[in-house]
Amino acid sequence: MSALWITHVEVTDPDSYALYAQAAGPAIAAHGGVFLHRSGPYVQLEGRERKRNVVVRFPSVEAAVTCYNSDEYQAALVHAKHSSDRDLVVVEELEN
């Protein structure tokens, strides 16, 4: 079953976060990730608002977790750790 990687981000250092985004995209694609939403329009209905919202579809939960733990993604993540406040969750999609 496919999975969604959902990230809500408040960027605190745009220059450093840009380095993360530049390196994270290829790492995500290498693990079968496809961006469905990346910082487009949104409506915050509940909870803590964060200006950047990203949704990526992966072939499976395992593929998403493998991507997160990969050397390539972890190298990119170094740039995001101190340049943003983030929440990230991976959820399995329901079958239609």
PDB file of N, CA, C and O in Angstrom:
ATOM      1  N   MET A   1       0.841  -1.181   0.000  1.00  0.00           N
ATOM      2  CA  MET A   1       0.000   0.000   0.000  1.00  0.00           C
ATOM      3  C   MET A   1       0.886   1.243   0.000  1.00  0.00           C
ATOM      4  O   MET A   1       1.916   1.286   0.672  1.00  0.00           O
ATOM      5  N   SER A   2       0.475   2.236  -0.752  1.00  0.00           N
ATOM      6  CA  SER A   2       1.243   3.474  -0.802  1.00  0.00           C
ATOM      7  C   SER A   2       1.113   4.231   0.514  1.00  0.00           C
ATOM      8  O   SER A   2       0.233   3.951   1.328  1.00  0.00           O
ATOM      9  N   ALA A   3       1.997   5.183   0.700  1.00  0.00           N
ATOM     10  CA  ALA A   3       2.041   5.949   1.935  1.00  0.00           C
ATOM     11  C   ALA A   3       2.258   7.419   1.629  1.00  0.00           C
ATOM     12  O   ALA A   3       2.835   7.777   0.603  1.00  0.00           O
ATOM     13  N   LEU A   4       1.789   8.262   2.533  1.00  0.00           N
ATOM     14  CA  LEU A   4       1.984   9.703   2.420  1.00  0.00           C
ATOM     15  C   LEU A   4       2.923  10.170   3.517  1.00  0.00           C
ATOM     16  O   LEU A   4       2.755   9.834   4.690  1.00  0.00           O
ATOM     17  N   TRP A   5       3.909  10.948   3.115  1.00  0.00           N
ATOM     18  CA  TRP A   5       4.861  11.603   4.022  1.00  0.00           C
ATOM     19  C   TRP A   5       4.345  13.029   4.119  1.00  0.00           C
ATOM     20  O   TRP A   5       4.345  13.751   3.122  1.00  0.00           O
ATOM     21  N   ILE A   6       3.911  13.444   5.282  1.00  0.00           N
ATOM     22  CA  ILE A   6       3.289  14.748   5.472  1.00  0.00           C
ATOM     23  C   ILE A   6       4.156  15.559   6.435  1.00  0.00           C
ATOM     24  O   ILE A   6       4.411  15.148   7.567  1.00  0.00           O
ATOM     25  N   THR A   7       4.595  16.711   5.958  1.00  0.00           N
ATOM     26  CA  THR A   7       5.464  17.562   6.761  1.00  0.00           C
ATOM     27  C   THR A   7       4.854  18.955   6.877  1.00  0.00           C
ATOM     28  O   THR A   7       4.408  19.534   5.886  1.00  0.00           O
ATOM     29  N   HIS A   8       4.842  19.480   8.087  1.00  0.00           N
ATOM     30  CA  HIS A   8       4.414  20.857   8.355  1.00  0.00           C
ATOM     31  C   HIS A   8       5.642  21.582   8.892  1.00  0.00           C
ATOM     32  O   HIS A   8       6.256  21.143   9.864  1.00  0.00           O
ATOM     33  N   VAL A   9       6.000  22.704   8.248  1.00  0.00           N
ATOM     34  CA  VAL A   9       7.283  23.347   8.535  1.00  0.00           C
ATOM     35  C   VAL A   9       7.114  24.848   8.725  1.00  0.00           C
ATOM     36  O   VAL A   9       6.374  25.505   7.992  1.00  0.00           O
ATOM     37  N   GLU A  10       7.805  25.366   9.708  1.00  0.00           N
ATOM     38  CA  GLU A  10       7.996  26.809   9.854  1.00  0.00           C
ATOM     39  C   GLU A  10       9.487  27.053   9.657  1.00  0.00           C
ATOM     40  O   GLU A  10      10.299  26.657  10.492  1.00  0.00           O
ATOM     41  N   VAL A  11       9.842  27.696   8.565  1.00  0.00           N
ATOM     42  CA  VAL A  11      11.242  27.944   8.235  1.00  0.00           C
ATOM     43  C   VAL A  11      11.734  29.151   9.026  1.00  0.00           C
ATOM     44  O   VAL A  11      11.107  30.210   9.011  1.00  0.00           O
ATOM     45  N   THR A  12      12.867  28.983   9.721  1.00  0.00           N
ATOM     46  CA  THR A  12      13.444  30.056  10.514  1.00  0.00           C
ATOM     47  C   THR A  12      14.718  30.631   9.880  1.00  0.00           C
ATOM     48  O   THR A  12      15.136  31.737  10.221  1.00  0.00           O
ATOM     49  N   ASP A  13      15.325  29.887   8.970  1.00  0.00           N
ATOM     50  CA  ASP A  13      16.524  30.343   8.255  1.00  0.00           C
ATOM     51  C   ASP A  13      16.381  29.912   6.793  1.00  0.00           C
ATOM     52  O   ASP A  13      16.770  28.801   6.434  1.00  0.00           O
ATOM     53  N   PRO A  14      15.824  30.785   5.951  1.00  0.00           N
ATOM     54  CA  PRO A  14      15.546  30.404   4.560  1.00  0.00           C
ATOM     55  C   PRO A  14      16.774  29.957   3.761  1.00  0.00           C
ATOM     56  O   PRO A  14      16.659  29.056   2.930  1.00  0.00           O
ATOM     57  N   ASP A  15      17.923  30.548   3.985  1.00  0.00           N
ATOM     58  CA  ASP A  15      19.122  30.170   3.224  1.00  0.00           C
ATOM     59  C   ASP A  15      19.552  28.739   3.532  1.00  0.00           C
ATOM     60  O   ASP A  15      19.842  27.965   2.621  1.00  0.00           O
ATOM     61  N   SER A  16      19.592  28.393   4.803  1.00  0.00           N
ATOM     62  CA  SER A  16      19.980  27.045   5.184  1.00  0.00           C
ATOM     63  C   SER A  16      18.902  26.043   4.770  1.00  0.00           C
ATOM     64  O   SER A  16      19.215  24.936   4.331  1.00  0.00           O
ATOM     65  N   TYR A  17      17.644  26.429   4.908  1.00  0.00           N
ATOM     66  CA  TYR A  17      16.558  25.516   4.529  1.00  0.00           C
ATOM     67  C   TYR A  17      16.572  25.251   3.019  1.00  0.00           C
ATOM     68  O   TYR A  17      16.202  24.162   2.579  1.00  0.00           O
ATOM     69  N   ALA A  18      16.990  26.223   2.240  1.00  0.00           N
ATOM     70  CA  ALA A  18      17.100  26.034   0.789  1.00  0.00           C
ATOM     71  C   ALA A  18      18.119  24.938   0.466  1.00  0.00           C
ATOM     72  O   ALA A  18      17.932  24.183  -0.488  1.00  0.00           O
ATOM     73  N   LEU A  19      19.185  24.847   1.248  1.00  0.00           N
ATOM     74  CA  LEU A  19      20.167  23.778   1.056  1.00  0.00           C
ATOM     75  C   LEU A  19      19.535  22.419   1.339  1.00  0.00           C
ATOM     76  O   LEU A  19      19.796  21.444   0.634  1.00  0.00           O
ATOM     77  N   TYR A  20      18.702  22.363   2.374  1.00  0.00           N
ATOM     78  CA  TYR A  20      17.972  21.130   2.668  1.00  0.00           C
ATOM     79  C   TYR A  20      17.079  20.740   1.493  1.00  0.00           C
ATOM     80  O   TYR A  20      17.135  19.608   1.014  1.00  0.00           O
ATOM     81  N   ALA A  21      16.264  21.674   1.034  1.00  0.00           N
ATOM     82  CA  ALA A  21      15.306  21.386  -0.032  1.00  0.00           C
ATOM     83  C   ALA A  21      16.015  20.924  -1.302  1.00  0.00           C
ATOM     84  O   ALA A  21      15.541  20.017  -1.987  1.00  0.00           O
ATOM     85  N   GLN A  22      17.137  21.541  -1.612  1.00  0.00           N
ATOM     86  CA  GLN A  22      17.895  21.194  -2.813  1.00  0.00           C
ATOM     87  C   GLN A  22      18.394  19.750  -2.748  1.00  0.00           C
ATOM     88  O   GLN A  22      18.348  19.036  -3.750  1.00  0.00           O
ATOM     89  N   ALA A  23      18.865  19.317  -1.590  1.00  0.00           N
ATOM     90  CA  ALA A  23      19.405  17.969  -1.440  1.00  0.00           C
ATOM     91  C   ALA A  23      18.320  16.933  -1.146  1.00  0.00           C
ATOM     92  O   ALA A  23      18.462  15.771  -1.526  1.00  0.00           O
ATOM     93  N   ALA A  24      17.248  17.334  -0.479  1.00  0.00           N
ATOM     94  CA  ALA A  24      16.206  16.381  -0.101  1.00  0.00           C
ATOM     95  C   ALA A  24      15.418  15.881  -1.308  1.00  0.00           C
ATOM     96  O   ALA A  24      15.053  14.707  -1.363  1.00  0.00           O
ATOM     97  N   GLY A  25      15.153  16.758  -2.273  1.00  0.00           N
ATOM     98  CA  GLY A  25      14.362  16.362  -3.436  1.00  0.00           C
ATOM     99  C   GLY A  25      14.915  15.142  -4.157  1.00  0.00           C
ATOM    100  O   GLY A  25      14.175  14.182  -4.374  1.00  0.00           O
ATOM    101  N   PRO A  26      16.190  15.144  -4.537  1.00  0.00           N
ATOM    102  CA  PRO A  26      16.757  13.962  -5.195  1.00  0.00           C
ATOM    103  C   PRO A  26      16.744  12.709  -4.308  1.00  0.00           C
ATOM    104  O   PRO A  26      16.524  11.605  -4.804  1.00  0.00           O
ATOM    105  N   ALA A  27      16.977  12.873  -3.007  1.00  0.00           N
ATOM    106  CA  ALA A  27      16.952  11.720  -2.093  1.00  0.00           C
ATOM    107  C   ALA A  27      15.553  11.122  -2.044  1.00  0.00           C
ATOM    108  O   ALA A  27      15.392   9.901  -2.057  1.00  0.00           O
ATOM    109  N   ILE A  28      14.549  11.977  -1.988  1.00  0.00           N
ATOM    110  CA  ILE A  28      13.158  11.511  -1.948  1.00  0.00           C
ATOM    111  C   ILE A  28      12.805  10.812  -3.253  1.00  0.00           C
ATOM    112  O   ILE A  28      12.210   9.734  -3.233  1.00  0.00           O
ATOM    113  N   ALA A  29      13.162  11.405  -4.384  1.00  0.00           N
ATOM    114  CA  ALA A  29      12.873  10.796  -5.689  1.00  0.00           C
ATOM    115  C   ALA A  29      13.568   9.445  -5.847  1.00  0.00           C
ATOM    116  O   ALA A  29      13.004   8.527  -6.442  1.00  0.00           O
ATOM    117  N   ALA A  30      14.772   9.316  -5.327  1.00  0.00           N
ATOM    118  CA  ALA A  30      15.522   8.064  -5.433  1.00  0.00           C
ATOM    119  C   ALA A  30      14.834   6.915  -4.708  1.00  0.00           C
ATOM    120  O   ALA A  30      15.096   5.750  -5.004  1.00  0.00           O
ATOM    121  N   HIS A  31      13.961   7.234  -3.766  1.00  0.00           N
ATOM    122  CA  HIS A  31      13.238   6.206  -3.016  1.00  0.00           C
ATOM    123  C   HIS A  31      11.786   6.084  -3.468  1.00  0.00           C
ATOM    124  O   HIS A  31      10.953   5.518  -2.759  1.00  0.00           O
ATOM    125  N   GLY A  32      11.490   6.616  -4.644  1.00  0.00           N
ATOM    126  CA  GLY A  32      10.155   6.478  -5.202  1.00  0.00           C
ATOM    127  C   GLY A  32       9.170   7.531  -4.759  1.00  0.00           C
ATOM    128  O   GLY A  32       7.977   7.412  -5.037  1.00  0.00           O
ATOM    129  N   GLY A  33       9.639   8.565  -4.071  1.00  0.00           N
ATOM    130  CA  GLY A  33       8.756   9.624  -3.601  1.00  0.00           C
ATOM    131  C   GLY A  33       8.354  10.567  -4.716  1.00  0.00           C
ATOM    132  O   GLY A  33       9.176  10.955  -5.547  1.00  0.00           O
ATOM    133  N   VAL A  34       7.069  10.936  -4.726  1.00  0.00           N
ATOM    134  CA  VAL A  34       6.523  11.875  -5.700  1.00  0.00           C
ATOM    135  C   VAL A  34       5.830  12.995  -4.935  1.00  0.00           C
ATOM    136  O   VAL A  34       4.940  12.731  -4.127  1.00  0.00           O
ATOM    137  N   PHE A  35       6.224  14.233  -5.178  1.00  0.00           N
ATOM    138  CA  PHE A  35       5.624  15.366  -4.482  1.00  0.00           C
ATOM    139  C   PHE A  35       4.197  15.598  -4.978  1.00  0.00           C
ATOM    140  O   PHE A  35       3.955  15.724  -6.179  1.00  0.00           O
ATOM    141  N   LEU A  36       3.258  15.651  -4.032  1.00  0.00           N
ATOM    142  CA  LEU A  36       1.866  15.953  -4.346  1.00  0.00           C
ATOM    143  C   LEU A  36       1.518  17.392  -3.994  1.00  0.00           C
ATOM    144  O   LEU A  36       0.643  17.994  -4.616  1.00  0.00           O
ATOM    145  N   HIS A  37       2.201  17.939  -2.999  1.00  0.00           N
ATOM    146  CA  HIS A  37       1.968  19.317  -2.567  1.00  0.00           C
ATOM    147  C   HIS A  37       3.256  19.833  -1.954  1.00  0.00           C
ATOM    148  O   HIS A  37       3.898  19.161  -1.147  1.00  0.00           O
ATOM    149  N   ARG A  38       3.622  21.051  -2.359  1.00  0.00           N
ATOM    150  CA  ARG A  38       4.846  21.644  -1.807  1.00  0.00           C
ATOM    151  C   ARG A  38       4.633  23.148  -1.696  1.00  0.00           C
ATOM    152  O   ARG A  38       4.863  23.889  -2.652  1.00  0.00           O
ATOM    153  N   SER A  39       4.197  23.584  -0.537  1.00  0.00           N
ATOM    154  CA  SER A  39       4.088  25.007  -0.205  1.00  0.00           C
ATOM    155  C   SER A  39       3.115  25.784  -1.068  1.00  0.00           C
ATOM    156  O   SER A  39       3.317  26.977  -1.297  1.00  0.00           O
ATOM    157  N   GLY A  40       2.082  25.148  -1.543  1.00  0.00           N
ATOM    158  CA  GLY A  40       1.053  25.861  -2.282  1.00  0.00           C
ATOM    159  C   GLY A  40      -0.002  26.410  -1.339  1.00  0.00           C
ATOM    160  O   GLY A  40       0.182  26.410  -0.122  1.00  0.00           O
ATOM    161  N   PRO A  41      -1.090  26.870  -1.894  1.00  0.00           N
ATOM    162  CA  PRO A  41      -2.178  27.398  -1.071  1.00  0.00           C
ATOM    163  C   PRO A  41      -2.721  26.328  -0.116  1.00  0.00           C
ATOM    164  O   PRO A  41      -2.760  25.144  -0.448  1.00  0.00           O
ATOM    165  N   TYR A  42      -3.129  26.763   1.053  1.00  0.00           N
ATOM    166  CA  TYR A  42      -3.706  25.856   2.045  1.00  0.00           C
ATOM    167  C   TYR A  42      -4.666  26.644   2.926  1.00  0.00           C
ATOM    168  O   TYR A  42      -4.654  27.874   2.935  1.00  0.00           O
ATOM    169  N   VAL A  43      -5.493  25.919   3.662  1.00  0.00           N
ATOM    170  CA  VAL A  43      -6.396  26.525   4.637  1.00  0.00           C
ATOM    171  C   VAL A  43      -6.154  25.814   5.961  1.00  0.00           C
ATOM    172  O   VAL A  43      -6.335  24.600   6.053  1.00  0.00           O
ATOM    173  N   GLN A  44      -5.751  26.548   6.976  1.00  0.00           N
ATOM    174  CA  GLN A  44      -5.510  25.991   8.306  1.00  0.00           C
ATOM    175  C   GLN A  44      -6.830  25.989   9.061  1.00  0.00           C
ATOM    176  O   GLN A  44      -7.350  27.056   9.387  1.00  0.00           O
ATOM    177  N   LEU A  45      -7.379  24.826   9.342  1.00  0.00           N
ATOM    178  CA  LEU A  45      -8.663  24.733  10.035  1.00  0.00           C
ATOM    179  C   LEU A  45      -8.504  24.441  11.521  1.00  0.00           C
ATOM    180  O   LEU A  45      -9.327  24.880  12.325  1.00  0.00           O
ATOM    181  N   GLU A  46      -7.468  23.714  11.898  1.00  0.00           N
ATOM    182  CA  GLU A  46      -7.235  23.385  13.301  1.00  0.00           C
ATOM    183  C   GLU A  46      -5.737  23.270  13.538  1.00  0.00           C
ATOM    184  O   GLU A  46      -4.958  23.129  12.595  1.00  0.00           O
ATOM    185  N   GLY A  47      -5.346  23.332  14.794  1.00  0.00           N
ATOM    186  CA  GLY A  47      -3.967  23.079  15.172  1.00  0.00           C
ATOM    187  C   GLY A  47      -3.031  24.236  14.881  1.00  0.00           C
ATOM    188  O   GLY A  47      -3.442  25.338  14.516  1.00  0.00           O
ATOM    189  N   ARG A  48      -1.771  23.937  15.056  1.00  0.00           N
ATOM    190  CA  ARG A  48      -0.705  24.926  14.899  1.00  0.00           C
ATOM    191  C   ARG A  48      -0.433  25.190  13.423  1.00  0.00           C
ATOM    192  O   ARG A  48      -0.160  24.258  12.667  1.00  0.00           O
ATOM    193  N   GLU A  49      -0.503  26.428  13.016  1.00  0.00           N
ATOM    194  CA  GLU A  49      -0.240  26.785  11.626  1.00  0.00           C
ATOM    195  C   GLU A  49       1.252  26.842  11.367  1.00  0.00           C
ATOM    196  O   GLU A  49       2.015  27.423  12.139  1.00  0.00           O
ATOM    197  N   ARG A  50       1.649  26.233  10.277  1.00  0.00           N
ATOM    198  CA  ARG A  50       3.014  26.318   9.771  1.00  0.00           C
ATOM    199  C   ARG A  50       2.905  26.649   8.299  1.00  0.00           C
ATOM    200  O   ARG A  50       2.111  26.037   7.584  1.00  0.00           O
ATOM    201  N   LYS A  51       3.675  27.592   7.842  1.00  0.00           N
ATOM    202  CA  LYS A  51       3.521  28.165   6.498  1.00  0.00           C
ATOM    203  C   LYS A  51       3.876  27.207   5.367  1.00  0.00           C
ATOM    204  O   LYS A  51       3.371  27.356   4.254  1.00  0.00           O
ATOM    205  N   ARG A  52       4.733  26.231   5.632  1.00  0.00           N
ATOM    206  CA  ARG A  52       5.161  25.306   4.574  1.00  0.00           C
ATOM    207  C   ARG A  52       4.583  23.925   4.870  1.00  0.00           C
ATOM    208  O   ARG A  52       4.806  23.362   5.942  1.00  0.00           O
ATOM    209  N   ASN A  53       3.848  23.397   3.916  1.00  0.00           N
ATOM    210  CA  ASN A  53       3.247  22.068   4.049  1.00  0.00           C
ATOM    211  C   ASN A  53       3.659  21.258   2.829  1.00  0.00           C
ATOM    212  O   ASN A  53       3.557  21.727   1.695  1.00  0.00           O
ATOM    213  N   VAL A  54       4.126  20.036   3.070  1.00  0.00           N
ATOM    214  CA  VAL A  54       4.627  19.193   1.992  1.00  0.00           C
ATOM    215  C   VAL A  54       3.997  17.809   2.125  1.00  0.00           C
ATOM    216  O   VAL A  54       3.950  17.238   3.215  1.00  0.00           O
ATOM    217  N   VAL A  55       3.515  17.276   1.000  1.00  0.00           N
ATOM    218  CA  VAL A  55       2.961  15.926   0.967  1.00  0.00           C
ATOM    219  C   VAL A  55       3.660  15.173  -0.158  1.00  0.00           C
ATOM    220  O   VAL A  55       3.709  15.635  -1.297  1.00  0.00           O
ATOM    221  N   VAL A  56       4.201  14.003   0.182  1.00  0.00           N
ATOM    222  CA  VAL A  56       4.905  13.164  -0.781  1.00  0.00           C
ATOM    223  C   VAL A  56       4.287  11.773  -0.732  1.00  0.00           C
ATOM    224  O   VAL A  56       4.061  11.230   0.350  1.00  0.00           O
ATOM    225  N   ARG A  57       4.014  11.195  -1.899  1.00  0.00           N
ATOM    226  CA  ARG A  57       3.531   9.810  -1.952  1.00  0.00           C
ATOM    227  C   ARG A  57       4.719   8.890  -2.199  1.00  0.00           C
ATOM    228  O   ARG A  57       5.530   9.127  -3.094  1.00  0.00           O
ATOM    229  N   PHE A  58       4.811   7.836  -1.391  1.00  0.00           N
ATOM    230  CA  PHE A  58       5.820   6.787  -1.546  1.00  0.00           C
ATOM    231  C   PHE A  58       5.113   5.473  -1.868  1.00  0.00           C
ATOM    232  O   PHE A  58       3.920   5.334  -1.598  1.00  0.00           O
ATOM    233  N   PRO A  59       5.826   4.520  -2.433  1.00  0.00           N
ATOM    234  CA  PRO A  59       5.217   3.230  -2.745  1.00  0.00           C
ATOM    235  C   PRO A  59       4.711   2.480  -1.508  1.00  0.00           C
ATOM    236  O   PRO A  59       3.795   1.663  -1.605  1.00  0.00           O
ATOM    237  N   SER A  60       5.310   2.760  -0.349  1.00  0.00           N
ATOM    238  CA  SER A  60       4.933   2.063   0.885  1.00  0.00           C
ATOM    239  C   SER A  60       5.456   2.847   2.090  1.00  0.00           C
ATOM    240  O   SER A  60       6.289   3.743   1.952  1.00  0.00           O
ATOM    241  N   VAL A  61       4.956   2.495   3.259  1.00  0.00           N
ATOM    242  CA  VAL A  61       5.480   3.074   4.502  1.00  0.00           C
ATOM    243  C   VAL A  61       6.966   2.738   4.620  1.00  0.00           C
ATOM    244  O   VAL A  61       7.776   3.581   5.005  1.00  0.00           O
ATOM    245  N   GLU A  62       7.307   1.508   4.287  1.00  0.00           N
ATOM    246  CA  GLU A  62       8.698   1.079   4.394  1.00  0.00           C
ATOM    247  C   GLU A  62       9.606   1.914   3.502  1.00  0.00           C
ATOM    248  O   GLU A  62      10.710   2.277   3.909  1.00  0.00           O
ATOM    249  N   ALA A  63       9.153   2.223   2.286  1.00  0.00           N
ATOM    250  CA  ALA A  63       9.964   3.042   1.375  1.00  0.00           C
ATOM    251  C   ALA A  63      10.166   4.445   1.943  1.00  0.00           C
ATOM    252  O   ALA A  63      11.251   5.013   1.823  1.00  0.00           O
ATOM    253  N   ALA A  64       9.131   5.003   2.556  1.00  0.00           N
ATOM    254  CA  ALA A  64       9.240   6.340   3.146  1.00  0.00           C
ATOM    255  C   ALA A  64      10.216   6.340   4.314  1.00  0.00           C
ATOM    256  O   ALA A  64      11.040   7.246   4.439  1.00  0.00           O
ATOM    257  N   VAL A  65      10.126   5.338   5.161  1.00  0.00           N
ATOM    258  CA  VAL A  65      11.022   5.250   6.323  1.00  0.00           C
ATOM    259  C   VAL A  65      12.459   4.983   5.864  1.00  0.00           C
ATOM    260  O   VAL A  65      13.402   5.544   6.422  1.00  0.00           O
ATOM    261  N   THR A  66      12.627   4.137   4.859  1.00  0.00           N
ATOM    262  CA  THR A  66      13.961   3.882   4.314  1.00  0.00           C
ATOM    263  C   THR A  66      14.556   5.168   3.747  1.00  0.00           C
ATOM    264  O   THR A  66      15.741   5.443   3.935  1.00  0.00           O
ATOM    265  N   CYS A  67      13.738   5.949   3.057  1.00  0.00           N
ATOM    266  CA  CYS A  67      14.204   7.236   2.537  1.00  0.00           C
ATOM    267  C   CYS A  67      14.664   8.120   3.684  1.00  0.00           C
ATOM    268  O   CYS A  67      15.765   8.670   3.636  1.00  0.00           O
ATOM    269  N   TYR A  68      13.838   8.266   4.714  1.00  0.00           N
ATOM    270  CA  TYR A  68      14.172   9.133   5.845  1.00  0.00           C
ATOM    271  C   TYR A  68      15.502   8.721   6.474  1.00  0.00           C
ATOM    272  O   TYR A  68      16.315   9.572   6.834  1.00  0.00           O
ATOM    273  N   ASN A  69      15.717   7.421   6.602  1.00  0.00           N
ATOM    274  CA  ASN A  69      16.925   6.921   7.255  1.00  0.00           C
ATOM    275  C   ASN A  69      18.121   6.818   6.329  1.00  0.00           C
ATOM    276  O   ASN A  69      19.216   6.487   6.784  1.00  0.00           O
ATOM    277  N   SER A  70      17.946   7.091   5.040  1.00  0.00           N
ATOM    278  CA  SER A  70      19.046   6.963   4.079  1.00  0.00           C
ATOM    279  C   SER A  70      20.139   8.006   4.349  1.00  0.00           C
ATOM    280  O   SER A  70      19.882   9.080   4.893  1.00  0.00           O
ATOM    281  N   ASP A  71      21.346   7.656   3.955  1.00  0.00           N
ATOM    282  CA  ASP A  71      22.472   8.577   4.111  1.00  0.00           C
ATOM    283  C   ASP A  71      22.217   9.886   3.373  1.00  0.00           C
ATOM    284  O   ASP A  71      22.542  10.959   3.881  1.00  0.00           O
ATOM    285  N   GLU A  72      21.635   9.801   2.172  1.00  0.00           N
ATOM    286  CA  GLU A  72      21.393  10.996   1.363  1.00  0.00           C
ATOM    287  C   GLU A  72      20.402  11.940   2.041  1.00  0.00           C
ATOM    288  O   GLU A  72      20.621  13.150   2.097  1.00  0.00           O
ATOM    289  N   TYR A  73      19.308  11.371   2.554  1.00  0.00           N
ATOM    290  CA  TYR A  73      18.316  12.237   3.193  1.00  0.00           C
ATOM    291  C   TYR A  73      18.847  12.783   4.519  1.00  0.00           C
ATOM    292  O   TYR A  73      18.617  13.949   4.840  1.00  0.00           O
ATOM    293  N   GLN A  74      19.537  11.973   5.272  1.00  0.00           N
ATOM    294  CA  GLN A  74      20.088  12.444   6.546  1.00  0.00           C
ATOM    295  C   GLN A  74      21.105  13.565   6.321  1.00  0.00           C
ATOM    296  O   GLN A  74      21.192  14.488   7.132  1.00  0.00           O
ATOM    297  N   ALA A  75      21.870  13.497   5.239  1.00  0.00           N
ATOM    298  CA  ALA A  75      22.809  14.577   4.920  1.00  0.00           C
ATOM    299  C   ALA A  75      22.047  15.863   4.608  1.00  0.00           C
ATOM    300  O   ALA A  75      22.481  16.949   4.991  1.00  0.00           O
ATOM    301  N   ALA A  76      20.920  15.748   3.917  1.00  0.00           N
ATOM    302  CA  ALA A  76      20.089  16.922   3.632  1.00  0.00           C
ATOM    303  C   ALA A  76      19.454  17.460   4.911  1.00  0.00           C
ATOM    304  O   ALA A  76      19.379  18.671   5.121  1.00  0.00           O
ATOM    305  N   LEU A  77      19.003  16.550   5.754  1.00  0.00           N
ATOM    306  CA  LEU A  77      18.278  16.920   6.969  1.00  0.00           C
ATOM    307  C   LEU A  77      19.112  17.775   7.919  1.00  0.00           C
ATOM    308  O   LEU A  77      18.561  18.560   8.691  1.00  0.00           O
ATOM    309  N   VAL A  78      20.417  17.630   7.869  1.00  0.00           N
ATOM    310  CA  VAL A  78      21.305  18.453   8.703  1.00  0.00           C
ATOM    311  C   VAL A  78      20.983  19.930   8.505  1.00  0.00           C
ATOM    312  O   VAL A  78      21.003  20.705   9.462  1.00  0.00           O
ATOM    313  N   HIS A  79      20.686  20.323   7.268  1.00  0.00           N
ATOM    314  CA  HIS A  79      20.398  21.728   6.965  1.00  0.00           C
ATOM    315  C   HIS A  79      19.033  22.169   7.499  1.00  0.00           C
ATOM    316  O   HIS A  79      18.832  23.353   7.768  1.00  0.00           O
ATOM    317  N   ALA A  80      18.106  21.245   7.655  1.00  0.00           N
ATOM    318  CA  ALA A  80      16.765  21.589   8.132  1.00  0.00           C
ATOM    319  C   ALA A  80      16.685  21.628   9.660  1.00  0.00           C
ATOM    320  O   ALA A  80      15.870  22.361  10.220  1.00  0.00           O
ATOM    321  N   LYS A  81      17.515  20.855  10.325  1.00  0.00           N
ATOM    322  CA  LYS A  81      17.425  20.716  11.780  1.00  0.00           C
ATOM    323  C   LYS A  81      17.486  22.049  12.520  1.00  0.00           C
ATOM    324  O   LYS A  81      16.732  22.261  13.470  1.00  0.00           O
ATOM    325  N   HIS A  82      18.367  22.945  12.099  1.00  0.00           N
ATOM    326  CA  HIS A  82      18.542  24.209  12.803  1.00  0.00           C
ATOM    327  C   HIS A  82      17.989  25.401  12.027  1.00  0.00           C
ATOM    328  O   HIS A  82      18.226  26.554  12.388  1.00  0.00           O
ATOM    329  N   SER A  83      17.247  25.110  10.953  1.00  0.00           N
ATOM    330  CA  SER A  83      16.693  26.198  10.149  1.00  0.00           C
ATOM    331  C   SER A  83      15.174  26.129  10.047  1.00  0.00           C
ATOM    332  O   SER A  83      14.561  26.842   9.254  1.00  0.00           O
ATOM    333  N   SER A  84      14.566  25.246  10.876  1.00  0.00           N
ATOM    334  CA  SER A  84      13.114  25.098  10.807  1.00  0.00           C
ATOM    335  C   SER A  84      12.589  24.371  12.036  1.00  0.00           C
ATOM    336  O   SER A  84      13.318  23.664  12.732  1.00  0.00           O
ATOM    337  N   ASP A  85      11.291  24.573  12.278  1.00  0.00           N
ATOM    338  CA  ASP A  85      10.543  23.754  13.234  1.00  0.00           C
ATOM    339  C   ASP A  85       9.642  22.880  12.381  1.00  0.00           C
ATOM    340  O   ASP A  85       8.890  23.391  11.552  1.00  0.00           O
ATOM    341  N   ARG A  86       9.709  21.559  12.575  1.00  0.00           N
ATOM    342  CA  ARG A  86       9.028  20.627  11.668  1.00  0.00           C
ATOM    343  C   ARG A  86       8.274  19.545  12.425  1.00  0.00           C
ATOM    344  O   ARG A  86       8.660  19.126  13.516  1.00  0.00           O
ATOM    345  N   ASP A  87       7.208  19.121  11.816  1.00  0.00           N
ATOM    346  CA  ASP A  87       6.517  17.897  12.205  1.00  0.00           C
ATOM    347  C   ASP A  87       6.454  17.042  10.955  1.00  0.00           C
ATOM    348  O   ASP A  87       6.132  17.544   9.879  1.00  0.00           O
ATOM    349  N   LEU A  88       6.756  15.763  11.079  1.00  0.00           N
ATOM    350  CA  LEU A  88       6.709  14.855   9.930  1.00  0.00           C
ATOM    351  C   LEU A  88       6.046  13.562  10.370  1.00  0.00           C
ATOM    352  O   LEU A  88       6.384  12.993  11.408  1.00  0.00           O
ATOM    353  N   VAL A  89       5.101  13.111   9.566  1.00  0.00           N
ATOM    354  CA  VAL A  89       4.436  11.837   9.838  1.00  0.00           C
ATOM    355  C   VAL A  89       4.304  11.093   8.522  1.00  0.00           C
ATOM    356  O   VAL A  89       4.137  11.701   7.465  1.00  0.00           O
ATOM    357  N   VAL A  90       4.381   9.775   8.594  1.00  0.00           N
ATOM    358  CA  VAL A  90       4.139   8.925   7.428  1.00  0.00           C
ATOM    359  C   VAL A  90       2.900   8.098   7.734  1.00  0.00           C
ATOM    360  O   VAL A  90       2.815   7.438   8.769  1.00  0.00           O
ATOM    361  N   VAL A  91       1.942   8.146   6.816  1.00  0.00           N
ATOM    362  CA  VAL A  91       0.686   7.393   7.006  1.00  0.00           C
ATOM    363  C   VAL A  91       0.442   6.528   5.783  1.00  0.00           C
ATOM    364  O   VAL A  91       0.742   6.920   4.655  1.00  0.00           O
ATOM    365  N   GLU A  92      -0.106   5.348   6.024  1.00  0.00           N
ATOM    366  CA  GLU A  92      -0.473   4.468   4.925  1.00  0.00           C
ATOM    367  C   GLU A  92      -1.767   4.939   4.303  1.00  0.00           C
ATOM    368  O   GLU A  92      -2.713   5.286   5.010  1.00  0.00           O
ATOM    369  N   GLU A  93      -1.814   4.954   2.966  1.00  0.00           N
ATOM    370  CA  GLU A  93      -3.036   5.359   2.274  1.00  0.00           C
ATOM    371  C   GLU A  93      -4.057   4.232   2.334  1.00  0.00           C
ATOM    372  O   GLU A  93      -3.701   3.055   2.391  1.00  0.00           O
ATOM    373  N   LEU A  94      -5.313   4.605   2.322  1.00  0.00           N
ATOM    374  CA  LEU A  94      -6.391   3.634   2.253  1.00  0.00           C
ATOM    375  C   LEU A  94      -6.553   3.154   0.814  1.00  0.00           C
ATOM    376  O   LEU A  94      -6.316   3.907  -0.131  1.00  0.00           O
ATOM    377  N   GLU A  95      -6.951   1.915   0.658  1.00  0.00           N
ATOM    378  CA  GLU A  95      -7.265   1.418  -0.684  1.00  0.00           C
ATOM    379  C   GLU A  95      -8.588   2.009  -1.107  1.00  0.00           C
ATOM    380  O   GLU A  95      -9.505   2.146  -0.297  1.00  0.00           O
ATOM    381  N   ASN A  96      -8.687   2.359  -2.381  1.00  0.00           N
ATOM    382  CA  ASN A  96      -9.958   2.875  -2.897  1.00  0.00           C
ATOM    383  C   ASN A  96     -10.803   1.762  -3.441  1.00  0.00           C
ATOM    384  O   ASN A  96     -11.911   2.005  -3.919  1.00  0.00           O
TER     385      ASN A  96
END
